[in-house]
Amino acid sequence: MGKAVAYLVALIAGVIVVGWVVSSLIGPFLFYLVMGALAIGGGLYVYGKIKKSLAPGTRTQRRIEAAAKTYRMRNQ
């Protein structure tokens, strides 16, 4: 557990340092513009993956529907 925390702290510190260096090299405005575009792109990617995994006919969707049906039948 201690190693995992140390790696996580090192990763976060590395991201902060690299972000600070890149920000100072290309300018704060352009840096935040690029970071915003990456954040929006990542959000759209995750949204697409989640939407695809819950599409009709997928195993996850069938499990959700079965659980909802069981819950409704039990609470009648």
All heavy atoms as a GROMACS GRO file, in nm:
protein
  573
    1MET      N    1   0.083  -0.119   0.000
    1MET     CA    2   0.000   0.000   0.000
    1MET      C    3   0.087   0.124   0.000
    1MET      O    4   0.057   0.221  -0.068
    1MET     CB    5  -0.092  -0.004   0.122
    1MET     CG    6  -0.181   0.114   0.136
    1MET     SD    7  -0.306   0.115   0.007
    1MET     CE    8  -0.391   0.263   0.048
    2GLY      N    9   0.196   0.122   0.074
    2GLY     CA   10   0.283   0.239   0.081
    2GLY      C   11   0.350   0.270  -0.052
    2GLY      O   12   0.369   0.386  -0.088
    3LYS      N   13   0.384   0.163  -0.126
    3LYS     CA   14   0.446   0.183  -0.257
    3LYS      C   15   0.348   0.247  -0.354
    3LYS      O   16   0.385   0.334  -0.432
    3LYS     CB   17   0.491   0.049  -0.314
    3LYS     CG   18   0.638   0.032  -0.323
    3LYS     CD   19   0.669  -0.100  -0.394
    3LYS     CE   20   0.818  -0.121  -0.395
    3LYS     NZ   21   0.856  -0.245  -0.459
    4ALA      N   22   0.224   0.204  -0.348
    4ALA     CA   23   0.122   0.258  -0.438
    4ALA      C   24   0.102   0.408  -0.412
    4ALA      O   25   0.091   0.487  -0.506
    4ALA     CB   26  -0.009   0.183  -0.422
    5VAL      N   27   0.098   0.446  -0.287
    5VAL     CA   28   0.081   0.587  -0.252
    5VAL      C   29   0.203   0.667  -0.298
    5VAL      O   30   0.188   0.777  -0.353
    5VAL     CB   31   0.059   0.604  -0.100
    5VAL    CG1   32   0.060   0.750  -0.059
    5VAL    CG2   33  -0.071   0.537  -0.058
    6ALA      N   34   0.322   0.611  -0.281
    6ALA     CA   35   0.443   0.680  -0.324
    6ALA      C   36   0.443   0.698  -0.475
    6ALA      O   37   0.479   0.806  -0.526
    6ALA     CB   38   0.566   0.602  -0.280
    7TYR      N   39   0.404   0.596  -0.551
    7TYR     CA   40   0.397   0.607  -0.696
    7TYR      C   41   0.292   0.710  -0.738
    7TYR      O   42   0.312   0.786  -0.832
    7TYR     CB   43   0.367   0.473  -0.761
    7TYR     CG   44   0.486   0.380  -0.764
    7TYR    CD1   45   0.476   0.250  -0.718
    7TYR    CD2   46   0.609   0.422  -0.814
    7TYR    CE1   47   0.584   0.164  -0.722
    7TYR    CE2   48   0.718   0.337  -0.817
    7TYR     CZ   49   0.705   0.209  -0.771
    7TYR     OH   50   0.813   0.124  -0.774
    8LEU      N   51   0.179   0.712  -0.670
    8LEU     CA   52   0.074   0.808  -0.701
    8LEU      C   53   0.121   0.951  -0.676
    8LEU      O   54   0.100   1.039  -0.759
    8LEU     CB   55  -0.052   0.778  -0.619
    8LEU     CG   56  -0.172   0.867  -0.644
    8LEU    CD1   57  -0.219   0.851  -0.788
    8LEU    CD2   58  -0.283   0.836  -0.547
    9VAL      N   59   0.186   0.972  -0.564
    9VAL     CA   60   0.239   1.106  -0.532
    9VAL      C   61   0.344   1.145  -0.634
    9VAL      O   62   0.347   1.260  -0.682
    9VAL     CB   63   0.294   1.110  -0.388
    9VAL    CG1   64   0.372   1.238  -0.362
    9VAL    CG2   65   0.182   1.094  -0.288
   10ALA      N   66   0.431   1.052  -0.672
   10ALA     CA   67   0.534   1.082  -0.772
   10ALA      C   68   0.471   1.114  -0.907
   10ALA      O   69   0.516   1.206  -0.977
   10ALA     CB   70   0.630   0.964  -0.785
   11LEU      N   71   0.366   1.042  -0.944
   11LEU     CA   72   0.298   1.069  -1.071
   11LEU      C   73   0.234   1.207  -1.070
   11LEU      O   74   0.248   1.283  -1.167
   11LEU     CB   75   0.192   0.962  -1.095
   11LEU     CG   76   0.108   0.979  -1.221
   11LEU    CD1   77   0.194   0.956  -1.345
   11LEU    CD2   78  -0.010   0.886  -1.218
   12ILE      N   79   0.166   1.241  -0.963
   12ILE     CA   80   0.103   1.372  -0.953
   12ILE      C   81   0.208   1.483  -0.956
   12ILE      O   82   0.192   1.584  -1.025
   12ILE     CB   83   0.015   1.380  -0.826
   12ILE    CG1   84  -0.106   1.287  -0.841
   12ILE    CG2   85  -0.031   1.523  -0.800
   12ILE    CD1   86  -0.187   1.270  -0.716
   13ALA      N   87   0.316   1.464  -0.882
   13ALA     CA   88   0.424   1.564  -0.882
   13ALA      C   89   0.485   1.578  -1.021
   13ALA      O   90   0.513   1.689  -1.068
   13ALA     CB   91   0.531   1.526  -0.781
   14GLY      N   92   0.504   1.467  -1.090
   14GLY     CA   93   0.558   1.470  -1.226
   14GLY      C   94   0.467   1.544  -1.322
   14GLY      O   95   0.513   1.624  -1.404
   15VAL      N   96   0.337   1.520  -1.311
   15VAL     CA   97   0.242   1.590  -1.398
   15VAL      C   98   0.245   1.740  -1.370
   15VAL      O   99   0.243   1.822  -1.463
   15VAL     CB  100   0.100   1.532  -1.379
   15VAL    CG1  101  -0.005   1.621  -1.444
   15VAL    CG2  102   0.093   1.392  -1.435
   16ILE      N  103   0.254   1.777  -1.244
   16ILE     CA  104   0.258   1.919  -1.208
   16ILE      C  105   0.385   1.983  -1.263
   16ILE      O  106   0.381   2.092  -1.321
   16ILE     CB  107   0.246   1.937  -1.055
   16ILE    CG1  108   0.104   1.900  -1.011
   16ILE    CG2  109   0.281   2.079  -1.014
   16ILE    CD1  110   0.086   1.894  -0.862
   17VAL      N  111   0.498   1.918  -1.245
   17VAL     CA  112   0.626   1.974  -1.292
   17VAL      C  113   0.627   1.985  -1.444
   17VAL      O  114   0.665   2.089  -1.500
   17VAL     CB  115   0.745   1.890  -1.241
   17VAL    CG1  116   0.874   1.930  -1.309
   17VAL    CG2  117   0.758   1.905  -1.090
   18VAL      N  118   0.585   1.880  -1.513
   18VAL     CA  119   0.583   1.885  -1.660
   18VAL      C  120   0.486   1.992  -1.708
   18VAL      O  121   0.517   2.067  -1.801
   18VAL     CB  122   0.547   1.746  -1.717
   18VAL    CG1  123   0.516   1.754  -1.865
   18VAL    CG2  124   0.659   1.648  -1.692
   19GLY      N  125   0.371   2.002  -1.645
   19GLY     CA  126   0.275   2.107  -1.681
   19GLY      C  127   0.332   2.245  -1.660
   19GLY      O  128   0.313   2.335  -1.743
   20TRP      N  129   0.402   2.265  -1.551
   20TRP     CA  130   0.462   2.396  -1.522
   20TRP      C  131   0.569   2.430  -1.625
   20TRP      O  132   0.575   2.543  -1.675
   20TRP     CB  133   0.520   2.394  -1.381
   20TRP     CG  134   0.589   2.522  -1.344
   20TRP    CD1  135   0.531   2.643  -1.323
   20TRP    CD2  136   0.728   2.540  -1.326
   20TRP    NE1  137   0.627   2.735  -1.292
   20TRP    CE2  138   0.750   2.675  -1.293
   20TRP    CE3  139   0.839   2.455  -1.334
   20TRP    CZ2  140   0.874   2.726  -1.269
   20TRP    CZ3  141   0.963   2.508  -1.309
   20TRP    CH2  142   0.981   2.642  -1.278
   21VAL      N  143   0.653   2.333  -1.661
   21VAL     CA  144   0.759   2.357  -1.760
   21VAL      C  145   0.698   2.388  -1.897
   21VAL      O  146   0.738   2.484  -1.964
   21VAL     CB  147   0.855   2.236  -1.767
   21VAL    CG1  148   0.948   2.247  -1.886
   21VAL    CG2  149   0.934   2.223  -1.639
   22VAL      N  150   0.601   2.308  -1.939
   22VAL     CA  151   0.538   2.331  -2.070
   22VAL      C  152   0.465   2.464  -2.070
   22VAL      O  153   0.471   2.540  -2.168
   22VAL     CB  154   0.442   2.215  -2.105
   22VAL    CG1  155   0.360   2.246  -2.228
   22VAL    CG2  156   0.520   2.087  -2.124
   23SER      N  157   0.398   2.498  -1.961
   23SER     CA  158   0.328   2.626  -1.952
   23SER      C  159   0.424   2.742  -1.964
   23SER      O  160   0.395   2.842  -2.031
   23SER     CB  161   0.252   2.634  -1.819
   23SER     OG  162   0.195   2.761  -1.803
   24SER      N  163   0.540   2.731  -1.902
   24SER     CA  164   0.637   2.841  -1.909
   24SER      C  165   0.701   2.850  -2.048
   24SER      O  166   0.744   2.957  -2.089
   24SER     CB  167   0.744   2.825  -1.801
   24SER     OG  168   0.821   2.710  -1.826
   25LEU      N  169   0.706   2.739  -2.120
   25LEU     CA  170   0.766   2.741  -2.253
   25LEU      C  171   0.671   2.795  -2.360
   25LEU      O  172   0.712   2.872  -2.446
   25LEU     CB  173   0.812   2.600  -2.293
   25LEU     CG  174   0.932   2.544  -2.219
   25LEU    CD1  175   0.959   2.402  -2.264
   25LEU    CD2  176   1.055   2.631  -2.242
   26ILE      N  177   0.545   2.755  -2.358
   26ILE     CA  178   0.455   2.795  -2.466
   26ILE      C  179   0.358   2.906  -2.426
   26ILE      O  180   0.281   2.952  -2.508
   26ILE     CB  181   0.374   2.674  -2.521
   26ILE    CG1  182   0.281   2.618  -2.416
   26ILE    CG2  183   0.464   2.570  -2.577
   26ILE    CD1  184   0.187   2.511  -2.468
   27GLY      N  185   0.360   2.948  -2.305
   27GLY     CA  186   0.271   3.055  -2.260
   27GLY      C  187   0.147   3.000  -2.194
   27GLY      O  188   0.094   2.897  -2.237
   28PRO      N  189   0.101   3.069  -2.093
   28PRO     CA  190  -0.013   3.019  -2.015
   28PRO      C  191  -0.142   3.008  -2.097
   28PRO      O  192  -0.215   2.912  -2.084
   28PRO     CB  193  -0.031   3.120  -1.903
   28PRO     CG  194   0.089   3.206  -1.905
   28PRO     CD  195   0.157   3.190  -2.035
   29PHE      N  196  -0.170   3.106  -2.183
   29PHE     CA  197  -0.296   3.103  -2.258
   29PHE      C  198  -0.303   2.982  -2.350
   29PHE      O  199  -0.400   2.907  -2.350
   29PHE     CB  200  -0.313   3.232  -2.340
   29PHE     CG  201  -0.438   3.230  -2.423
   29PHE    CD1  202  -0.562   3.246  -2.363
   29PHE    CD2  203  -0.432   3.210  -2.559
   29PHE    CE1  204  -0.678   3.242  -2.438
   29PHE    CE2  205  -0.547   3.207  -2.635
   29PHE     CZ  206  -0.671   3.223  -2.575
   30LEU      N  207  -0.199   2.960  -2.427
   30LEU     CA  208  -0.196   2.846  -2.519
   30LEU      C  209  -0.196   2.714  -2.442
   30LEU      O  210  -0.262   2.618  -2.482
   30LEU     CB  211  -0.074   2.855  -2.610
   30LEU     CG  212  -0.066   2.752  -2.722
   30LEU    CD1  213  -0.186   2.764  -2.814
   30LEU    CD2  214   0.062   2.770  -2.802
   31PHE      N  215  -0.128   2.711  -2.330
   31PHE     CA  216  -0.124   2.590  -2.247
   31PHE      C  217  -0.264   2.553  -2.199
   31PHE      O  218  -0.308   2.439  -2.212
   31PHE     CB  219  -0.031   2.612  -2.128
   31PHE     CG  220  -0.032   2.499  -2.029
   31PHE    CD1  221   0.029   2.379  -2.058
   31PHE    CD2  222  -0.095   2.513  -1.906
   31PHE    CE1  223   0.029   2.274  -1.967
   31PHE    CE2  224  -0.095   2.410  -1.815
   31PHE     CZ  225  -0.033   2.291  -1.846
   32TYR      N  226  -0.338   2.652  -2.145
   32TYR     CA  227  -0.472   2.623  -2.095
   32TYR      C  228  -0.568   2.593  -2.208
   32TYR      O  229  -0.662   2.515  -2.192
   32TYR     CB  230  -0.523   2.737  -2.007
   32TYR     CG  231  -0.454   2.739  -1.873
   32TYR    CD1  232  -0.372   2.845  -1.835
   32TYR    CD2  233  -0.468   2.633  -1.785
   32TYR    CE1  234  -0.307   2.845  -1.714
   32TYR    CE2  235  -0.404   2.631  -1.663
   32TYR     CZ  236  -0.324   2.738  -1.628
   32TYR     OH  237  -0.260   2.737  -1.507
   33LEU      N  238  -0.546   2.651  -2.324
   33LEU     CA  239  -0.628   2.620  -2.440
   33LEU      C  240  -0.609   2.473  -2.481
   33LEU      O  241  -0.706   2.400  -2.505
   33LEU     CB  242  -0.591   2.712  -2.556
   33LEU     CG  243  -0.681   2.710  -2.678
   33LEU    CD1  244  -0.819   2.763  -2.641
   33LEU    CD2  245  -0.619   2.794  -2.788
   34VAL      N  246  -0.485   2.429  -2.486
   34VAL     CA  247  -0.455   2.290  -2.521
   34VAL      C  248  -0.509   2.195  -2.412
   34VAL      O  249  -0.570   2.092  -2.443
   34VAL     CB  250  -0.304   2.270  -2.541
   34VAL    CG1  251  -0.268   2.123  -2.551
   34VAL    CG2  252  -0.256   2.344  -2.664
   35MET      N  253  -0.489   2.228  -2.286
   35MET     CA  254  -0.538   2.143  -2.178
   35MET      C  255  -0.690   2.134  -2.180
   35MET      O  256  -0.748   2.027  -2.155
   35MET     CB  257  -0.489   2.194  -2.042
   35MET     CG  258  -0.339   2.183  -2.022
   35MET     SD  259  -0.275   2.017  -2.049
   35MET     CE  260  -0.350   1.931  -1.915
   36GLY      N  261  -0.757   2.245  -2.208
   36GLY     CA  262  -0.904   2.244  -2.218
   36GLY      C  263  -0.951   2.155  -2.331
   36GLY      O  264  -1.047   2.079  -2.317
   37ALA      N  265  -0.882   2.164  -2.446
   37ALA     CA  266  -0.918   2.079  -2.560
   37ALA      C  267  -0.897   1.932  -2.526
   37ALA      O  268  -0.979   1.846  -2.561
   37ALA     CB  269  -0.835   2.118  -2.682
   38LEU      N  270  -0.788   1.900  -2.456
   38LEU     CA  271  -0.764   1.762  -2.415
   38LEU      C  272  -0.870   1.713  -2.317
   38LEU      O  273  -0.915   1.598  -2.324
   38LEU     CB  274  -0.625   1.748  -2.354
   38LEU     CG  275  -0.507   1.753  -2.452
   38LEU    CD1  276  -0.376   1.754  -2.375
   38LEU    CD2  277  -0.512   1.637  -2.548
   39ALA      N  278  -0.909   1.799  -2.224
   39ALA     CA  279  -1.011   1.761  -2.125
   39ALA      C  280  -1.146   1.736  -2.194
   39ALA      O  281  -1.214   1.637  -2.165
   39ALA     CB  282  -1.025   1.870  -2.019
   40ILE      N  283  -1.183   1.822  -2.288
   40ILE     CA  284  -1.310   1.804  -2.358
   40ILE      C  285  -1.304   1.678  -2.445
   40ILE      O  286  -1.399   1.598  -2.448
   40ILE     CB  287  -1.342   1.929  -2.442
   40ILE    CG1  288  -1.376   2.045  -2.350
   40ILE    CG2  289  -1.457   1.902  -2.540
   40ILE    CD1  290  -1.388   2.179  -2.418
   41GLY      N  291  -1.193   1.658  -2.514
   41GLY     CA  292  -1.178   1.538  -2.596
   41GLY      C  293  -1.182   1.412  -2.512
   41GLY      O  294  -1.246   1.313  -2.550
   42GLY      N  295  -1.118   1.412  -2.398
   42GLY     CA  296  -1.121   1.296  -2.308
   42GLY      C  297  -1.261   1.270  -2.255
   42GLY      O  298  -1.305   1.155  -2.245
   43GLY      N  299  -1.332   1.377  -2.222
   43GLY     CA  300  -1.470   1.362  -2.176
   43GLY      C  301  -1.560   1.301  -2.282
   43GLY      O  302  -1.642   1.214  -2.254
   44LEU      N  303  -1.544   1.348  -2.407
   44LEU     CA  304  -1.623   1.292  -2.516
   44LEU      C  305  -1.588   1.145  -2.541
   44LEU      O  306  -1.676   1.063  -2.569
   44LEU     CB  307  -1.601   1.373  -2.644
   44LEU     CG  308  -1.664   1.512  -2.645
   44LEU    CD1  309  -1.622   1.588  -2.770
   44LEU    CD2  310  -1.814   1.503  -2.634
   45TYR      N  311  -1.462   1.111  -2.528
   45TYR     CA  312  -1.418   0.972  -2.545
   45TYR      C  313  -1.482   0.882  -2.439
   45TYR      O  314  -1.537   0.776  -2.470
   45TYR     CB  315  -1.266   0.965  -2.537
   45TYR     CG  316  -1.211   0.826  -2.539
   45TYR    CD1  317  -1.205   0.753  -2.657
   45TYR    CD2  318  -1.165   0.765  -2.422
   45TYR    CE1  319  -1.154   0.624  -2.659
   45TYR    CE2  320  -1.114   0.637  -2.423
   45TYR     CZ  321  -1.109   0.568  -2.542
   45TYR     OH  322  -1.060   0.439  -2.542
   46VAL      N  323  -1.476   0.925  -2.313
   46VAL     CA  324  -1.534   0.846  -2.204
   46VAL      C  325  -1.685   0.836  -2.220
   46VAL      O  326  -1.744   0.729  -2.202
   46VAL     CB  327  -1.496   0.907  -2.067
   46VAL    CG1  328  -1.575   0.845  -1.954
   46VAL    CG2  329  -1.348   0.893  -2.043
   47TYR      N  330  -1.750   0.947  -2.258
   47TYR     CA  331  -1.895   0.946  -2.280
   47TYR      C  332  -1.932   0.846  -2.389
   47TYR      O  333  -2.028   0.769  -2.375
   47TYR     CB  334  -1.943   1.086  -2.317
   47TYR     CG  335  -2.088   1.092  -2.358
   47TYR    CD1  336  -2.190   1.084  -2.263
   47TYR    CD2  337  -2.124   1.104  -2.491
   47TYR    CE1  338  -2.322   1.087  -2.300
   47TYR    CE2  339  -2.257   1.108  -2.529
   47TYR     CZ  340  -2.355   1.100  -2.433
   47TYR     OH  341  -2.487   1.103  -2.471
   48GLY      N  342  -1.857   0.846  -2.497
   48GLY     CA  343  -1.883   0.752  -2.605
   48GLY      C  344  -1.868   0.608  -2.562
   48GLY      O  345  -1.948   0.521  -2.599
   49LYS      N  346  -1.763   0.580  -2.485
   49LYS     CA  347  -1.741   0.443  -2.435
   49LYS      C  348  -1.855   0.398  -2.344
   49LYS      O  349  -1.903   0.285  -2.352
   49LYS     CB  350  -1.609   0.434  -2.359
   49LYS     CG  351  -1.488   0.437  -2.447
   49LYS     CD  352  -1.477   0.307  -2.521
   49LYS     CE  353  -1.342   0.294  -2.586
   49LYS     NZ  354  -1.327   0.170  -2.659
   50ILE      N  355  -1.899   0.487  -2.255
   50ILE     CA  356  -2.006   0.452  -2.162
   50ILE      C  357  -2.137   0.433  -2.238
   50ILE      O  358  -2.211   0.337  -2.213
   50ILE     CB  359  -2.021   0.561  -2.053
   50ILE    CG1  360  -1.900   0.558  -1.960
   50ILE    CG2  361  -2.150   0.542  -1.974
   50ILE    CD1  362  -1.895   0.671  -1.861
   51LYS      N  363  -2.164   0.523  -2.331
   51LYS     CA  364  -2.288   0.511  -2.409
   51LYS      C  365  -2.289   0.381  -2.489
   51LYS      O  366  -2.391   0.313  -2.498
   51LYS     CB  367  -2.300   0.632  -2.502
   51LYS     CG  368  -2.430   0.639  -2.576
   51LYS     CD  369  -2.437   0.766  -2.658
   51LYS     CE  370  -2.566   0.768  -2.737
   51LYS     NZ  371  -2.572   0.884  -2.825
   52LYS      N  372  -2.174   0.346  -2.546
   52LYS     CA  373  -2.165   0.223  -2.625
   52LYS      C  374  -2.182   0.100  -2.536
   52LYS      O  375  -2.243   0.001  -2.576
   52LYS     CB  376  -2.029   0.220  -2.694
   52LYS     CG  377  -2.011   0.109  -2.793
   52LYS     CD  378  -1.877   0.125  -2.863
   52LYS     CE  379  -1.842   0.004  -2.942
   52LYS     NZ  380  -1.709   0.014  -3.002
   53SER      N  381  -2.130   0.105  -2.415
   53SER     CA  382  -2.140  -0.012  -2.327
   53SER      C  383  -2.281  -0.032  -2.274
   53SER      O  384  -2.316  -0.142  -2.233
   53SER     CB  385  -2.041   0.000  -2.211
   53SER     OG  386  -2.086   0.095  -2.117
   54LEU      N  387  -2.362   0.074  -2.272
   54LEU     CA  388  -2.499   0.064  -2.223
   54LEU      C  389  -2.600   0.060  -2.337
   54LEU      O  390  -2.719   0.078  -2.314
   54LEU     CB  391  -2.531   0.180  -2.129
   54LEU     CG  392  -2.454   0.182  -1.999
   54LEU    CD1  393  -2.490   0.305  -1.919
   54LEU    CD2  394  -2.480   0.058  -1.918
   55ALA      N  395  -2.556   0.039  -2.459
   55ALA     CA  396  -2.645   0.034  -2.574
   55ALA      C  397  -2.740  -0.084  -2.563
   55ALA      O  398  -2.709  -0.184  -2.499
   55ALA     CB  399  -2.563   0.025  -2.702
   56PRO      N  400  -2.857  -0.072  -2.626
   56PRO     CA  401  -2.952  -0.185  -2.622
   56PRO      C  402  -2.889  -0.311  -2.680
   56PRO      O  403  -2.822  -0.308  -2.782
   56PRO     CB  404  -3.068  -0.136  -2.711
   56PRO     CG  405  -3.056   0.012  -2.712
   56PRO     CD  406  -2.910   0.042  -2.698
   57GLY      N  407  -2.912  -0.422  -2.612
   57GLY     CA  408  -2.861  -0.550  -2.659
   57GLY      C  409  -2.728  -0.590  -2.598
   57GLY      O  410  -2.686  -0.703  -2.613
   58THR      N  411  -2.663  -0.498  -2.528
   58THR     CA  412  -2.537  -0.535  -2.465
   58THR      C  413  -2.564  -0.608  -2.334
   58THR      O  414  -2.673  -0.598  -2.276
   58THR     CB  415  -2.450  -0.413  -2.436
   58THR    OG1  416  -2.520  -0.325  -2.348
   58THR    CG2  417  -2.412  -0.338  -2.563
   59ARG      N  418  -2.469  -0.682  -2.288
   59ARG     CA  419  -2.485  -0.760  -2.165
   59ARG      C  420  -2.515  -0.668  -2.047
   59ARG      O  421  -2.601  -0.700  -1.963
   59ARG     CB  422  -2.357  -0.841  -2.139
   59ARG     CG  423  -2.364  -0.927  -2.016
   59ARG     CD  424  -2.242  -1.016  -2.005
   59ARG     NE  425  -2.256  -1.106  -1.892
   59ARG     CZ  426  -2.208  -1.082  -1.771
   59ARG    NH1  427  -2.142  -0.972  -1.748
   59ARG    NH2  428  -2.225  -1.170  -1.674
   60THR      N  429  -2.448  -0.556  -2.040
   60THR     CA  430  -2.470  -0.463  -1.929
   60THR      C  431  -2.613  -0.412  -1.929
   60THR      O  432  -2.679  -0.406  -1.825
   60THR     CB  433  -2.372  -0.345  -1.938
   60THR    OG1  434  -2.239  -0.397  -1.943
   60THR    CG2  435  -2.384  -0.253  -1.819
   61GLN      N  436  -2.661  -0.373  -2.045
   61GLN     CA  437  -2.798  -0.323  -2.055
   61GLN      C  438  -2.899  -0.430  -2.018
   61GLN      O  439  -2.997  -0.402  -1.948
   61GLN     CB  440  -2.825  -0.269  -2.195
   61GLN     CG  441  -2.963  -0.207  -2.211
   61GLN     CD  442  -2.984  -0.087  -2.123
   61GLN    OE1  443  -2.892  -0.011  -2.098
   61GLN    NE2  444  -3.105  -0.069  -2.074
   62ARG      N  445  -2.878  -0.552  -2.063
   62ARG     CA  446  -2.971  -0.661  -2.028
   62ARG      C  447  -2.970  -0.686  -1.878
   62ARG      O  448  -3.076  -0.713  -1.819
   62ARG     CB  449  -2.934  -0.788  -2.104
   62ARG     CG  450  -2.964  -0.780  -2.252
   62ARG     CD  451  -2.956  -0.917  -2.320
   62ARG     NE  452  -2.831  -0.988  -2.294
   62ARG     CZ  453  -2.723  -0.982  -2.371
   62ARG    NH1  454  -2.723  -0.908  -2.479
   62ARG    NH2  455  -2.614  -1.050  -2.340
   63ARG      N  456  -2.855  -0.677  -1.815
   63ARG     CA  457  -2.848  -0.697  -1.669
   63ARG      C  458  -2.922  -0.587  -1.596
   63ARG      O  459  -2.992  -0.612  -1.497
   63ARG     CB  460  -2.702  -0.701  -1.624
   63ARG     CG  461  -2.629  -0.826  -1.666
   63ARG     CD  462  -2.486  -0.827  -1.621
   63ARG     NE  463  -2.481  -0.831  -1.475
   63ARG     CZ  464  -2.384  -0.780  -1.401
   63ARG    NH1  465  -2.282  -0.721  -1.458
   63ARG    NH2  466  -2.386  -0.788  -1.270
   64ILE      N  467  -2.907  -0.462  -1.643
   64ILE     CA  468  -2.978  -0.350  -1.579
   64ILE      C  469  -3.128  -0.369  -1.593
   64ILE      O  470  -3.204  -0.349  -1.497
   64ILE     CB  471  -2.932  -0.216  -1.641
   64ILE    CG1  472  -2.788  -0.186  -1.601
   64ILE    CG2  473  -3.025  -0.102  -1.599
   64ILE    CD1  474  -2.726  -0.069  -1.675
   65GLU      N  475  -3.174  -0.407  -1.712
   65GLU     CA  476  -3.317  -0.428  -1.733
   65GLU      C  477  -3.370  -0.544  -1.649
   65GLU      O  478  -3.480  -0.536  -1.594
   65GLU     CB  479  -3.344  -0.452  -1.881
   65GLU     CG  480  -3.324  -0.328  -1.966
   65GLU     CD  481  -3.325  -0.357  -2.115
   65GLU    OE1  482  -3.338  -0.476  -2.153
   65GLU    OE2  483  -3.312  -0.261  -2.193
   66ALA      N  484  -3.295  -0.652  -1.638
   66ALA     CA  485  -3.338  -0.766  -1.556
   66ALA      C  486  -3.347  -0.727  -1.409
   66ALA      O  487  -3.441  -0.765  -1.339
   66ALA     CB  488  -3.242  -0.882  -1.575
   67ALA      N  489  -3.249  -0.650  -1.362
   67ALA     CA  490  -3.252  -0.607  -1.222
   67ALA      C  491  -3.371  -0.514  -1.197
   67ALA      O  492  -3.438  -0.525  -1.093
   67ALA     CB  493  -3.122  -0.537  -1.187
   68ALA      N  494  -3.400  -0.425  -1.290
   68ALA     CA  495  -3.514  -0.334  -1.274
   68ALA      C  496  -3.645  -0.413  -1.273
   68ALA      O  497  -3.735  -0.384  -1.194
   68ALA     CB  498  -3.513  -0.230  -1.386
   69LYS      N  499  -3.655  -0.512  -1.360
   69LYS     CA  500  -3.776  -0.595  -1.365
   69LYS      C  501  -3.794  -0.673  -1.234
   69LYS      O  502  -3.904  -0.678  -1.178
   69LYS     CB  503  -3.766  -0.693  -1.483
   69LYS     CG  504  -3.888  -0.777  -1.502
   69LYS     CD  505  -3.872  -0.868  -1.622
   69LYS     CE  506  -3.992  -0.959  -1.639
   69LYS     NZ  507  -3.975  -1.053  -1.750
   70THR      N  508  -3.686  -0.730  -1.184
   70THR     CA  509  -3.692  -0.803  -1.057
   70THR      C  510  -3.733  -0.710  -0.943
   70THR      O  511  -3.815  -0.745  -0.859
   70THR     CB  512  -3.555  -0.866  -1.026
   70THR    OG1  513  -3.519  -0.951  -1.134
   70THR    CG2  514  -3.559  -0.945  -0.896
   71TYR      N  515  -3.677  -0.589  -0.941
   71TYR     CA  516  -3.708  -0.493  -0.837
   71TYR      C  517  -3.857  -0.454  -0.842
   71TYR      O  518  -3.924  -0.448  -0.739
   71TYR     CB  519  -3.619  -0.369  -0.853
   71TYR     CG  520  -3.641  -0.264  -0.749
   71TYR    CD1  521  -3.590  -0.279  -0.620
   71TYR    CD2  522  -3.715  -0.149  -0.777
   71TYR    CE1  523  -3.609  -0.183  -0.524
   71TYR    CE2  524  -3.735  -0.052  -0.681
   71TYR     CZ  525  -3.683  -0.069  -0.554
   71TYR     OH  526  -3.703   0.028  -0.460
   72ARG      N  527  -3.908  -0.431  -0.964
   72ARG     CA  528  -4.050  -0.395  -0.977
   72ARG      C  529  -4.140  -0.510  -0.934
   72ARG      O  530  -4.240  -0.488  -0.865
   72ARG     CB  531  -4.080  -0.359  -1.123
   72ARG     CG  532  -4.036  -0.219  -1.162
   72ARG     CD  533  -4.096  -0.178  -1.296
   72ARG     NE  534  -4.063  -0.272  -1.403
   72ARG     CZ  535  -3.958  -0.263  -1.482
   72ARG    NH1  536  -3.873  -0.164  -1.466
   72ARG    NH2  537  -3.938  -0.353  -1.578
   73MET      N  538  -4.104  -0.634  -0.972
   73MET     CA  539  -4.187  -0.749  -0.933
   73MET      C  540  -4.186  -0.769  -0.783
   73MET      O  541  -4.287  -0.804  -0.723
   73MET     CB  542  -4.136  -0.874  -1.004
   73MET     CG  543  -4.164  -0.875  -1.153
   73MET     SD  544  -4.088  -1.015  -1.238
   73MET     CE  545  -4.164  -1.153  -1.155
   74ARG      N  546  -4.072  -0.748  -0.720
   74ARG     CA  547  -4.060  -0.770  -0.576
   74ARG      C  548  -4.137  -0.666  -0.496
   74ARG      O  549  -4.188  -0.693  -0.389
   74ARG     CB  550  -3.914  -0.768  -0.538
   74ARG     CG  551  -3.889  -0.810  -0.395
   74ARG     CD  552  -3.744  -0.814  -0.362
   74ARG     NE  553  -3.686  -0.683  -0.383
   74ARG     CZ  554  -3.557  -0.658  -0.387
   74ARG    NH1  555  -3.472  -0.756  -0.373
   74ARG    NH2  556  -3.510  -0.538  -0.404
   75ASN      N  557  -4.149  -0.545  -0.550
   75ASN     CA  558  -4.213  -0.436  -0.476
   75ASN      C  559  -4.358  -0.410  -0.518
   75ASN      O  560  -4.409  -0.303  -0.496
   75ASN     CB  561  -4.130  -0.308  -0.493
   75ASN     CG  562  -4.000  -0.316  -0.420
   75ASN    OD1  563  -3.991  -0.380  -0.315
   75ASN    ND2  564  -3.898  -0.253  -0.474
   76GLN      N  565  -4.423  -0.507  -0.577
   76GLN     CA  566  -4.563  -0.488  -0.615
   76GLN      C  567  -4.655  -0.505  -0.497
   76GLN      O  568  -4.633  -0.574  -0.406
   76GLN     CB  569  -4.602  -0.587  -0.724
   76GLN     CG  570  -4.547  -0.550  -0.857
   76GLN     CD  571  -4.593  -0.645  -0.967
   76GLN    OE1  572  -4.656  -0.746  -0.942
   76GLN    NE2  573  -4.558  -0.611  -1.090
   0.00000   0.00000   0.00000
